[in-house]
Amino acid sequence: MAGLLQALVGASEKAAHIARLCRREEPLFQLLVAEKTGADRNRRFLQDFKTLADVLIQEVIKHDLGKEFPELQGHIHGEESNEFRNGQGETVAVRVCATPGDTAALLLSVLEPERAAAELLAAAVHQDVALGDAELASVALSIPTQDLAIWIDPIDSTNEYIGGREDVAPVDGIAPAGLCSALVLIGAYDRCTGCPVLGVINEPFFHRDPLTHRWQGRYHWGVAYGDMRLCSLSPPPLRPTPCVVLSRAERGAVRAALGPLCGDRLRFAAGAGYKMLCVILGLADAYVLSEGSTFAWDACAPHAILRALGGGMVALAGALRARQAGDTGPPPELVYNCLAEGAVGAERWANRGGLVAYAYPQHLEAVLAAL
């Protein structure tokens, strides 16, 4: 399992490199956008885009992990279809080929006539990643890989990634929008229980070097298996008055209900994964979402890290029903192996009824009481 943890972090670093590469070539980036349609459209957005970076990153992670851990093949799931529509209206199945030349040729069928760009991307796809992380290398775990499955969100907050805003000023450390909220999320869960056990979050656009003007990233990881809790981060401090982060699209009734609890500590941000990361980093104490607009791939990795830190993530509607019925026990956590009954397309994996991500049970209880 230690090998899998390092492989997930390595895959996230390769993914982050590809995401930065695509943004660096701005004329090319404008060509790499295809609109999601039909059952794969996220209901919350009038236009929800996928990029070639999304598809390519997902397929790279599937390829690299499946090659190193054959027992995971067929159990690595992602947000994106690997089919991409090129400029001629042809559908191309994006995948990692045996050689950089073959991968470049396939990518060129999407990027024609941008041969140099296709070759650049193919080189990044086939490049080995050296982590140089002594703490990560020292982690020794024993979890049967054959019991696990993977959820990938190749670029969470795709709209912010496409928009590319770099000038959004943070509020108490939380960026309301912008490129920094675009993340790579890779989570592993137990196939039988659906419980998240390992998570990696990569921030490809954490810091822009003032000299080279190139973006630099960072990553975080957590393991929560049985009684084992390991994390690259320390638990955030417990604050008496919680800060809660919401989507700007959140209902007015939810905002009003949380107002007395939080006072002036309600914050707003883009991207489900980014808001969960804010809780992980201690910038917020809870993330509340009342709609079913997040999915298994959004939540699995952050949920595992929250569990490693002593927090968690629960279904909001279910937790409220339990409290109204007089059940005072811990609300059930989200799981990642169950299809939503009667749903089609991406909605099969929606976190119906919303969610609460929290760092401390006390803050979860305070939020549920307020709502």
Contacts in CASP RR format, 6 or more apart in sequence:
PFRMAT RR
TARGET T0000
AUTHOR 0000-0000-0000
METHOD contacts of the structure
MODEL  1
MAGLLQALVGASEKAAHIARLCRREEPLFQLLVAEKTGADRNRRFLQDFK
TLADVLIQEVIKHDLGKEFPELQGHIHGEESNEFRNGQGETVAVRVCATP
GDTAALLLSVLEPERAAAELLAAAVHQDVALGDAELASVALSIPTQDLAI
WIDPIDSTNEYIGGREDVAPVDGIAPAGLCSALVLIGAYDRCTGCPVLGV
INEPFFHRDPLTHRWQGRYHWGVAYGDMRLCSLSPPPLRPTPCVVLSRAE
RGAVRAALGPLCGDRLRFAAGAGYKMLCVILGLADAYVLSEGSTFAWDAC
APHAILRALGGGMVALAGALRARQAGDTGPPPELVYNCLAEGAVGAERWA
NRGGLVAYAYPQHLEAVLAAL
1 141 0 8 1.000
1 142 0 8 1.000
1 143 0 8 1.000
1 144 0 8 1.000
1 145 0 8 1.000
1 198 0 8 1.000
1 225 0 8 1.000
2 139 0 8 1.000
2 140 0 8 1.000
2 141 0 8 1.000
4 65 0 8 1.000
4 69 0 8 1.000
4 143 0 8 1.000
4 145 0 8 1.000
4 148 0 8 1.000
4 188 0 8 1.000
4 198 0 8 1.000
5 136 0 8 1.000
5 139 0 8 1.000
5 141 0 8 1.000
5 198 0 8 1.000
5 200 0 8 1.000
5 221 0 8 1.000
5 223 0 8 1.000
6 131 0 8 1.000
6 136 0 8 1.000
6 137 0 8 1.000
6 139 0 8 1.000
7 64 0 8 1.000
7 65 0 8 1.000
7 68 0 8 1.000
7 69 0 8 1.000
8 65 0 8 1.000
8 150 0 8 1.000
8 186 0 8 1.000
8 187 0 8 1.000
8 188 0 8 1.000
8 198 0 8 1.000
8 199 0 8 1.000
8 200 0 8 1.000
8 221 0 8 1.000
9 131 0 8 1.000
9 133 0 8 1.000
9 136 0 8 1.000
9 200 0 8 1.000
9 219 0 8 1.000
9 221 0 8 1.000
10 129 0 8 1.000
10 131 0 8 1.000
11 60 0 8 1.000
11 61 0 8 1.000
11 64 0 8 1.000
11 65 0 8 1.000
11 129 0 8 1.000
11 186 0 8 1.000
11 200 0 8 1.000
12 61 0 8 1.000
12 184 0 8 1.000
12 186 0 8 1.000
12 200 0 8 1.000
12 201 0 8 1.000
12 202 0 8 1.000
12 219 0 8 1.000
13 129 0 8 1.000
13 131 0 8 1.000
13 202 0 8 1.000
13 219 0 8 1.000
14 60 0 8 1.000
14 61 0 8 1.000
14 64 0 8 1.000
14 124 0 8 1.000
14 125 0 8 1.000
14 127 0 8 1.000
14 129 0 8 1.000
15 57 0 8 1.000
15 60 0 8 1.000
15 61 0 8 1.000
15 154 0 8 1.000
15 184 0 8 1.000
15 186 0 8 1.000
15 202 0 8 1.000
15 204 0 8 1.000
16 184 0 8 1.000
16 202 0 8 1.000
16 203 0 8 1.000
16 204 0 8 1.000
16 217 0 8 1.000
16 219 0 8 1.000
17 124 0 8 1.000
17 127 0 8 1.000
17 129 0 8 1.000
17 204 0 8 1.000
18 53 0 8 1.000
18 56 0 8 1.000
18 57 0 8 1.000
18 60 0 8 1.000
18 121 0 8 1.000
18 124 0 8 1.000
18 125 0 8 1.000
19 53 0 8 1.000
19 57 0 8 1.000
19 155 0 8 1.000
19 161 0 8 1.000
19 182 0 8 1.000
19 184 0 8 1.000
19 204 0 8 1.000
19 205 0 8 1.000
20 204 0 8 1.000
20 205 0 8 1.000
20 214 0 8 1.000
20 215 0 8 1.000
21 120 0 8 1.000
21 121 0 8 1.000
21 124 0 8 1.000
22 28 0 8 1.000
22 29 0 8 1.000
22 32 0 8 1.000
22 51 0 8 1.000
22 52 0 8 1.000
22 53 0 8 1.000
22 121 0 8 1.000
23 29 0 8 1.000
23 161 0 8 1.000
23 164 0 8 1.000
23 179 0 8 1.000
23 205 0 8 1.000
23 215 0 8 1.000
24 214 0 8 1.000
25 117 0 8 1.000
25 120 0 8 1.000
28 111 0 8 1.000
28 114 0 8 1.000
28 117 0 8 1.000
29 51 0 8 1.000
29 162 0 8 1.000
31 87 0 8 1.000
31 111 0 8 1.000
31 114 0 8 1.000
32 51 0 8 1.000
32 52 0 8 1.000
32 53 0 8 1.000
32 111 0 8 1.000
33 49 0 8 1.000
33 50 0 8 1.000
33 51 0 8 1.000
33 162 0 8 1.000
34 49 0 8 1.000
34 50 0 8 1.000
34 51 0 8 1.000
34 52 0 8 1.000
34 84 0 8 1.000
34 85 0 8 1.000
35 47 0 8 1.000
35 48 0 8 1.000
35 49 0 8 1.000
36 42 0 8 1.000
36 48 0 8 1.000
36 49 0 8 1.000
36 50 0 8 1.000
39 344 0 8 1.000
39 345 0 8 1.000
39 346 0 8 1.000
39 347 0 8 1.000
40 81 0 8 1.000
40 345 0 8 1.000
40 346 0 8 1.000
41 48 0 8 1.000
41 346 0 8 1.000
42 48 0 8 1.000
42 293 0 8 1.000
42 346 0 8 1.000
43 293 0 8 1.000
43 347 0 8 1.000
44 249 0 8 1.000
44 291 0 8 1.000
44 293 0 8 1.000
45 159 0 8 1.000
48 158 0 8 1.000
48 159 0 8 1.000
49 158 0 8 1.000
49 159 0 8 1.000
49 162 0 8 1.000
50 80 0 8 1.000
50 158 0 8 1.000
51 155 0 8 1.000
51 158 0 8 1.000
51 161 0 8 1.000
51 162 0 8 1.000
52 84 0 8 1.000
52 94 0 8 1.000
52 107 0 8 1.000
52 110 0 8 1.000
52 111 0 8 1.000
53 154 0 8 1.000
53 155 0 8 1.000
53 161 0 8 1.000
54 79 0 8 1.000
54 80 0 8 1.000
54 154 0 8 1.000
54 155 0 8 1.000
54 158 0 8 1.000
55 80 0 8 1.000
55 81 0 8 1.000
55 82 0 8 1.000
55 83 0 8 1.000
55 84 0 8 1.000
55 94 0 8 1.000
55 154 0 8 1.000
56 94 0 8 1.000
56 107 0 8 1.000
56 121 0 8 1.000
56 125 0 8 1.000
56 154 0 8 1.000
57 152 0 8 1.000
57 154 0 8 1.000
57 155 0 8 1.000
57 184 0 8 1.000
58 78 0 8 1.000
58 79 0 8 1.000
58 80 0 8 1.000
58 82 0 8 1.000
58 152 0 8 1.000
58 154 0 8 1.000
59 82 0 8 1.000
59 94 0 8 1.000
59 95 0 8 1.000
59 96 0 8 1.000
60 96 0 8 1.000
60 125 0 8 1.000
61 76 0 8 1.000
61 150 0 8 1.000
61 152 0 8 1.000
61 154 0 8 1.000
61 186 0 8 1.000
62 76 0 8 1.000
62 78 0 8 1.000
62 152 0 8 1.000
63 95 0 8 1.000
63 96 0 8 1.000
64 96 0 8 1.000
65 72 0 8 1.000
65 76 0 8 1.000
65 150 0 8 1.000
66 72 0 8 1.000
66 73 0 8 1.000
66 76 0 8 1.000
69 145 0 8 1.000
71 145 0 8 1.000
71 146 0 8 1.000
72 145 0 8 1.000
72 148 0 8 1.000
72 149 0 8 1.000
72 150 0 8 1.000
75 148 0 8 1.000
75 149 0 8 1.000
75 150 0 8 1.000
75 191 0 8 1.000
76 149 0 8 1.000
76 150 0 8 1.000
76 152 0 8 1.000
77 149 0 8 1.000
77 150 0 8 1.000
77 151 0 8 1.000
77 152 0 8 1.000
77 296 0 8 1.000
77 297 0 8 1.000
78 151 0 8 1.000
78 152 0 8 1.000
78 153 0 8 1.000
78 154 0 8 1.000
78 297 0 8 1.000
79 152 0 8 1.000
79 153 0 8 1.000
79 154 0 8 1.000
79 295 0 8 1.000
79 297 0 8 1.000
79 346 0 8 1.000
80 154 0 8 1.000
82 93 0 8 1.000
82 94 0 8 1.000
82 95 0 8 1.000
83 91 0 8 1.000
83 92 0 8 1.000
83 93 0 8 1.000
83 94 0 8 1.000
84 91 0 8 1.000
84 92 0 8 1.000
84 94 0 8 1.000
84 110 0 8 1.000
85 91 0 8 1.000
85 92 0 8 1.000
86 92 0 8 1.000
86 109 0 8 1.000
86 110 0 8 1.000
86 111 0 8 1.000
86 112 0 8 1.000
87 110 0 8 1.000
87 112 0 8 1.000
88 112 0 8 1.000
90 109 0 8 1.000
92 106 0 8 1.000
92 109 0 8 1.000
92 110 0 8 1.000
94 106 0 8 1.000
94 107 0 8 1.000
94 110 0 8 1.000
95 106 0 8 1.000
96 103 0 8 1.000
96 125 0 8 1.000
96 126 0 8 1.000
97 103 0 8 1.000
97 105 0 8 1.000
97 106 0 8 1.000
99 126 0 8 1.000
100 119 0 8 1.000
100 122 0 8 1.000
100 123 0 8 1.000
100 125 0 8 1.000
100 126 0 8 1.000
101 119 0 8 1.000
101 122 0 8 1.000
103 121 0 8 1.000
103 122 0 8 1.000
103 125 0 8 1.000
103 126 0 8 1.000
104 115 0 8 1.000
104 118 0 8 1.000
104 119 0 8 1.000
104 121 0 8 1.000
104 122 0 8 1.000
105 118 0 8 1.000
107 118 0 8 1.000
107 121 0 8 1.000
107 122 0 8 1.000
108 114 0 8 1.000
108 115 0 8 1.000
108 118 0 8 1.000
110 118 0 8 1.000
111 117 0 8 1.000
111 118 0 8 1.000
111 121 0 8 1.000
131 137 0 8 1.000
135 232 0 8 1.000
136 221 0 8 1.000
136 232 0 8 1.000
139 223 0 8 1.000
139 230 0 8 1.000
141 223 0 8 1.000
141 225 0 8 1.000
141 228 0 8 1.000
141 230 0 8 1.000
143 197 0 8 1.000
143 198 0 8 1.000
143 225 0 8 1.000
147 190 0 8 1.000
147 191 0 8 1.000
147 192 0 8 1.000
148 188 0 8 1.000
148 189 0 8 1.000
148 190 0 8 1.000
148 191 0 8 1.000
148 197 0 8 1.000
148 198 0 8 1.000
149 188 0 8 1.000
149 189 0 8 1.000
149 191 0 8 1.000
149 336 0 8 1.000
149 337 0 8 1.000
150 186 0 8 1.000
150 187 0 8 1.000
150 188 0 8 1.000
150 189 0 8 1.000
151 185 0 8 1.000
151 186 0 8 1.000
151 187 0 8 1.000
151 188 0 8 1.000
151 189 0 8 1.000
151 296 0 8 1.000
151 297 0 8 1.000
151 300 0 8 1.000
151 301 0 8 1.000
151 336 0 8 1.000
152 185 0 8 1.000
152 186 0 8 1.000
152 187 0 8 1.000
152 297 0 8 1.000
153 183 0 8 1.000
153 184 0 8 1.000
153 185 0 8 1.000
153 186 0 8 1.000
153 273 0 8 1.000
153 297 0 8 1.000
153 298 0 8 1.000
153 301 0 8 1.000
154 184 0 8 1.000
155 161 0 8 1.000
155 182 0 8 1.000
155 183 0 8 1.000
155 184 0 8 1.000
156 182 0 8 1.000
156 183 0 8 1.000
156 184 0 8 1.000
156 185 0 8 1.000
156 271 0 8 1.000
156 272 0 8 1.000
156 273 0 8 1.000
156 274 0 8 1.000
156 297 0 8 1.000
156 298 0 8 1.000
157 181 0 8 1.000
157 182 0 8 1.000
157 183 0 8 1.000
157 270 0 8 1.000
157 271 0 8 1.000
157 272 0 8 1.000
157 273 0 8 1.000
157 274 0 8 1.000
158 182 0 8 1.000
159 270 0 8 1.000
160 177 0 8 1.000
160 178 0 8 1.000
160 179 0 8 1.000
160 181 0 8 1.000
160 182 0 8 1.000
160 270 0 8 1.000
160 271 0 8 1.000
161 179 0 8 1.000
161 182 0 8 1.000
163 178 0 8 1.000
163 179 0 8 1.000
164 178 0 8 1.000
164 179 0 8 1.000
164 182 0 8 1.000
165 177 0 8 1.000
165 178 0 8 1.000
165 179 0 8 1.000
166 178 0 8 1.000
166 179 0 8 1.000
166 208 0 8 1.000
168 175 0 8 1.000
168 176 0 8 1.000
168 177 0 8 1.000
168 178 0 8 1.000
168 180 0 8 1.000
169 175 0 8 1.000
170 176 0 8 1.000
171 267 0 8 1.000
172 243 0 8 1.000
172 267 0 8 1.000
172 283 0 8 1.000
173 283 0 8 1.000
174 245 0 8 1.000
174 267 0 8 1.000
174 269 0 8 1.000
174 278 0 8 1.000
174 283 0 8 1.000
174 284 0 8 1.000
175 181 0 8 1.000
175 269 0 8 1.000
175 274 0 8 1.000
176 248 0 8 1.000
176 267 0 8 1.000
176 268 0 8 1.000
176 269 0 8 1.000
176 270 0 8 1.000
177 269 0 8 1.000
177 270 0 8 1.000
178 270 0 8 1.000
179 205 0 8 1.000
180 203 0 8 1.000
180 205 0 8 1.000
180 206 0 8 1.000
180 274 0 8 1.000
181 269 0 8 1.000
181 270 0 8 1.000
181 271 0 8 1.000
181 273 0 8 1.000
181 274 0 8 1.000
182 204 0 8 1.000
182 205 0 8 1.000
182 274 0 8 1.000
183 201 0 8 1.000
183 202 0 8 1.000
183 203 0 8 1.000
183 204 0 8 1.000
183 273 0 8 1.000
183 274 0 8 1.000
183 277 0 8 1.000
184 200 0 8 1.000
184 201 0 8 1.000
184 202 0 8 1.000
184 204 0 8 1.000
185 199 0 8 1.000
185 200 0 8 1.000
185 201 0 8 1.000
185 202 0 8 1.000
185 273 0 8 1.000
185 297 0 8 1.000
185 298 0 8 1.000
185 300 0 8 1.000
185 301 0 8 1.000
185 302 0 8 1.000
186 199 0 8 1.000
186 200 0 8 1.000
186 202 0 8 1.000
186 301 0 8 1.000
187 196 0 8 1.000
187 198 0 8 1.000
187 199 0 8 1.000
187 200 0 8 1.000
187 300 0 8 1.000
187 301 0 8 1.000
187 304 0 8 1.000
188 196 0 8 1.000
188 197 0 8 1.000
188 198 0 8 1.000
188 199 0 8 1.000
188 300 0 8 1.000
188 304 0 8 1.000
189 195 0 8 1.000
189 196 0 8 1.000
189 197 0 8 1.000
189 300 0 8 1.000
189 304 0 8 1.000
189 335 0 8 1.000
189 336 0 8 1.000
189 337 0 8 1.000
190 197 0 8 1.000
190 337 0 8 1.000
191 337 0 8 1.000
192 337 0 8 1.000
193 335 0 8 1.000
193 337 0 8 1.000
194 335 0 8 1.000
194 336 0 8 1.000
194 337 0 8 1.000
194 338 0 8 1.000
195 333 0 8 1.000
195 335 0 8 1.000
195 336 0 8 1.000
196 224 0 8 1.000
196 299 0 8 1.000
196 300 0 8 1.000
196 301 0 8 1.000
196 303 0 8 1.000
196 304 0 8 1.000
196 307 0 8 1.000
196 334 0 8 1.000
196 336 0 8 1.000
197 223 0 8 1.000
197 224 0 8 1.000
197 225 0 8 1.000
197 304 0 8 1.000
198 221 0 8 1.000
198 222 0 8 1.000
198 223 0 8 1.000
198 224 0 8 1.000
198 225 0 8 1.000
198 304 0 8 1.000
199 221 0 8 1.000
199 222 0 8 1.000
199 223 0 8 1.000
199 300 0 8 1.000
199 301 0 8 1.000
199 302 0 8 1.000
199 304 0 8 1.000
199 305 0 8 1.000
200 219 0 8 1.000
200 220 0 8 1.000
200 221 0 8 1.000
200 222 0 8 1.000
200 301 0 8 1.000
201 219 0 8 1.000
201 220 0 8 1.000
201 221 0 8 1.000
201 273 0 8 1.000
201 277 0 8 1.000
201 280 0 8 1.000
201 301 0 8 1.000
201 302 0 8 1.000
201 305 0 8 1.000
202 217 0 8 1.000
202 218 0 8 1.000
202 219 0 8 1.000
203 217 0 8 1.000
203 218 0 8 1.000
203 219 0 8 1.000
203 277 0 8 1.000
204 215 0 8 1.000
204 217 0 8 1.000
205 215 0 8 1.000
205 217 0 8 1.000
206 215 0 8 1.000
206 216 0 8 1.000
206 217 0 8 1.000
206 218 0 8 1.000
207 215 0 8 1.000
207 216 0 8 1.000
207 217 0 8 1.000
207 218 0 8 1.000
208 214 0 8 1.000
208 215 0 8 1.000
208 216 0 8 1.000
209 215 0 8 1.000
209 216 0 8 1.000
219 232 0 8 1.000
220 231 0 8 1.000
220 232 0 8 1.000
220 233 0 8 1.000
220 277 0 8 1.000
220 280 0 8 1.000
220 305 0 8 1.000
221 231 0 8 1.000
221 232 0 8 1.000
221 305 0 8 1.000
222 230 0 8 1.000
222 231 0 8 1.000
222 232 0 8 1.000
222 233 0 8 1.000
222 304 0 8 1.000
222 305 0 8 1.000
222 308 0 8 1.000
222 309 0 8 1.000
223 229 0 8 1.000
223 230 0 8 1.000
223 231 0 8 1.000
223 304 0 8 1.000
223 308 0 8 1.000
224 304 0 8 1.000
224 307 0 8 1.000
224 308 0 8 1.000
229 307 0 8 1.000
229 308 0 8 1.000
229 309 0 8 1.000
229 310 0 8 1.000
230 308 0 8 1.000
231 305 0 8 1.000
231 308 0 8 1.000
231 309 0 8 1.000
233 280 0 8 1.000
233 281 0 8 1.000
233 305 0 8 1.000
233 309 0 8 1.000
235 309 0 8 1.000
235 310 0 8 1.000
235 359 0 8 1.000
236 279 0 8 1.000
236 280 0 8 1.000
236 281 0 8 1.000
236 282 0 8 1.000
236 285 0 8 1.000
236 309 0 8 1.000
236 359 0 8 1.000
237 282 0 8 1.000
238 359 0 8 1.000
238 360 0 8 1.000
238 362 0 8 1.000
239 285 0 8 1.000
241 261 0 8 1.000
241 262 0 8 1.000
241 263 0 8 1.000
241 265 0 8 1.000
242 261 0 8 1.000
242 262 0 8 1.000
242 265 0 8 1.000
242 285 0 8 1.000
242 286 0 8 1.000
242 363 0 8 1.000
242 366 0 8 1.000
242 367 0 8 1.000
243 262 0 8 1.000
243 265 0 8 1.000
243 266 0 8 1.000
243 267 0 8 1.000
243 283 0 8 1.000
243 284 0 8 1.000
243 285 0 8 1.000
243 286 0 8 1.000
244 258 0 8 1.000
244 261 0 8 1.000
244 262 0 8 1.000
244 265 0 8 1.000
244 266 0 8 1.000
244 267 0 8 1.000
244 284 0 8 1.000
244 285 0 8 1.000
244 286 0 8 1.000
244 287 0 8 1.000
244 288 0 8 1.000
244 367 0 8 1.000
245 267 0 8 1.000
245 268 0 8 1.000
245 269 0 8 1.000
245 275 0 8 1.000
245 278 0 8 1.000
245 279 0 8 1.000
245 283 0 8 1.000
245 284 0 8 1.000
245 286 0 8 1.000
245 287 0 8 1.000
245 288 0 8 1.000
246 254 0 8 1.000
246 255 0 8 1.000
246 258 0 8 1.000
246 266 0 8 1.000
246 267 0 8 1.000
246 268 0 8 1.000
246 269 0 8 1.000
246 275 0 8 1.000
246 287 0 8 1.000
246 288 0 8 1.000
246 289 0 8 1.000
247 268 0 8 1.000
247 269 0 8 1.000
247 270 0 8 1.000
247 271 0 8 1.000
247 272 0 8 1.000
247 275 0 8 1.000
247 289 0 8 1.000
248 268 0 8 1.000
248 270 0 8 1.000
249 291 0 8 1.000
250 268 0 8 1.000
250 288 0 8 1.000
250 289 0 8 1.000
250 290 0 8 1.000
251 290 0 8 1.000
251 291 0 8 1.000
254 288 0 8 1.000
254 290 0 8 1.000
254 371 0 8 1.000
255 266 0 8 1.000
257 370 0 8 1.000
257 371 0 8 1.000
258 266 0 8 1.000
258 288 0 8 1.000
258 367 0 8 1.000
258 370 0 8 1.000
258 371 0 8 1.000
259 266 0 8 1.000
259 370 0 8 1.000
260 370 0 8 1.000
261 366 0 8 1.000
261 367 0 8 1.000
261 370 0 8 1.000
267 278 0 8 1.000
267 283 0 8 1.000
267 284 0 8 1.000
269 275 0 8 1.000
269 278 0 8 1.000
272 289 0 8 1.000
272 293 0 8 1.000
272 294 0 8 1.000
272 298 0 8 1.000
272 299 0 8 1.000
273 298 0 8 1.000
273 299 0 8 1.000
273 302 0 8 1.000
275 284 0 8 1.000
275 287 0 8 1.000
275 289 0 8 1.000
275 357 0 8 1.000
276 287 0 8 1.000
276 298 0 8 1.000
276 299 0 8 1.000
276 302 0 8 1.000
276 303 0 8 1.000
276 306 0 8 1.000
276 313 0 8 1.000
276 357 0 8 1.000
277 302 0 8 1.000
278 284 0 8 1.000
278 287 0 8 1.000
279 285 0 8 1.000
279 286 0 8 1.000
279 287 0 8 1.000
279 302 0 8 1.000
279 306 0 8 1.000
279 357 0 8 1.000
279 358 0 8 1.000
279 359 0 8 1.000
280 302 0 8 1.000
280 305 0 8 1.000
280 306 0 8 1.000
280 309 0 8 1.000
280 359 0 8 1.000
282 359 0 8 1.000
285 358 0 8 1.000
285 359 0 8 1.000
285 360 0 8 1.000
285 363 0 8 1.000
286 356 0 8 1.000
286 357 0 8 1.000
286 358 0 8 1.000
286 359 0 8 1.000
286 363 0 8 1.000
286 364 0 8 1.000
286 367 0 8 1.000
287 355 0 8 1.000
287 356 0 8 1.000
287 357 0 8 1.000
287 358 0 8 1.000
288 316 0 8 1.000
288 355 0 8 1.000
288 356 0 8 1.000
288 367 0 8 1.000
288 371 0 8 1.000
289 316 0 8 1.000
289 354 0 8 1.000
289 355 0 8 1.000
289 356 0 8 1.000
290 316 0 8 1.000
290 353 0 8 1.000
290 354 0 8 1.000
291 353 0 8 1.000
291 354 0 8 1.000
292 350 0 8 1.000
292 351 0 8 1.000
292 352 0 8 1.000
292 353 0 8 1.000
292 354 0 8 1.000
293 350 0 8 1.000
293 354 0 8 1.000
294 350 0 8 1.000
294 351 0 8 1.000
294 354 0 8 1.000
294 355 0 8 1.000
295 346 0 8 1.000
295 349 0 8 1.000
295 350 0 8 1.000
295 351 0 8 1.000
296 336 0 8 1.000
296 349 0 8 1.000
296 351 0 8 1.000
297 349 0 8 1.000
298 351 0 8 1.000
299 313 0 8 1.000
299 334 0 8 1.000
299 336 0 8 1.000
299 351 0 8 1.000
299 355 0 8 1.000
299 357 0 8 1.000
300 336 0 8 1.000
302 313 0 8 1.000
302 357 0 8 1.000
303 312 0 8 1.000
303 313 0 8 1.000
303 333 0 8 1.000
303 334 0 8 1.000
303 357 0 8 1.000
306 312 0 8 1.000
306 313 0 8 1.000
306 357 0 8 1.000
306 358 0 8 1.000
306 359 0 8 1.000
307 333 0 8 1.000
309 359 0 8 1.000
310 359 0 8 1.000
310 360 0 8 1.000
311 358 0 8 1.000
311 359 0 8 1.000
311 360 0 8 1.000
311 361 0 8 1.000
312 333 0 8 1.000
312 357 0 8 1.000
312 358 0 8 1.000
312 364 0 8 1.000
313 333 0 8 1.000
313 334 0 8 1.000
313 355 0 8 1.000
313 356 0 8 1.000
313 357 0 8 1.000
313 358 0 8 1.000
314 331 0 8 1.000
314 332 0 8 1.000
314 333 0 8 1.000
314 334 0 8 1.000
314 355 0 8 1.000
314 356 0 8 1.000
314 358 0 8 1.000
314 364 0 8 1.000
315 331 0 8 1.000
315 332 0 8 1.000
315 334 0 8 1.000
315 351 0 8 1.000
315 352 0 8 1.000
315 353 0 8 1.000
315 354 0 8 1.000
315 355 0 8 1.000
316 353 0 8 1.000
316 354 0 8 1.000
316 355 0 8 1.000
316 356 0 8 1.000
316 371 0 8 1.000
317 352 0 8 1.000
317 353 0 8 1.000
317 354 0 8 1.000
318 331 0 8 1.000
318 332 0 8 1.000
318 353 0 8 1.000
319 331 0 8 1.000
319 332 0 8 1.000
319 356 0 8 1.000
319 364 0 8 1.000
319 368 0 8 1.000
320 368 0 8 1.000
320 371 0 8 1.000
322 329 0 8 1.000
322 331 0 8 1.000
323 331 0 8 1.000
323 368 0 8 1.000
323 369 0 8 1.000
330 361 0 8 1.000
331 364 0 8 1.000
331 368 0 8 1.000
334 351 0 8 1.000
334 355 0 8 1.000
339 348 0 8 1.000
339 349 0 8 1.000
340 347 0 8 1.000
340 348 0 8 1.000
340 349 0 8 1.000
340 350 0 8 1.000
340 352 0 8 1.000
342 348 0 8 1.000
343 350 0 8 1.000
356 364 0 8 1.000
356 367 0 8 1.000
356 368 0 8 1.000
358 364 0 8 1.000
358 367 0 8 1.000
END
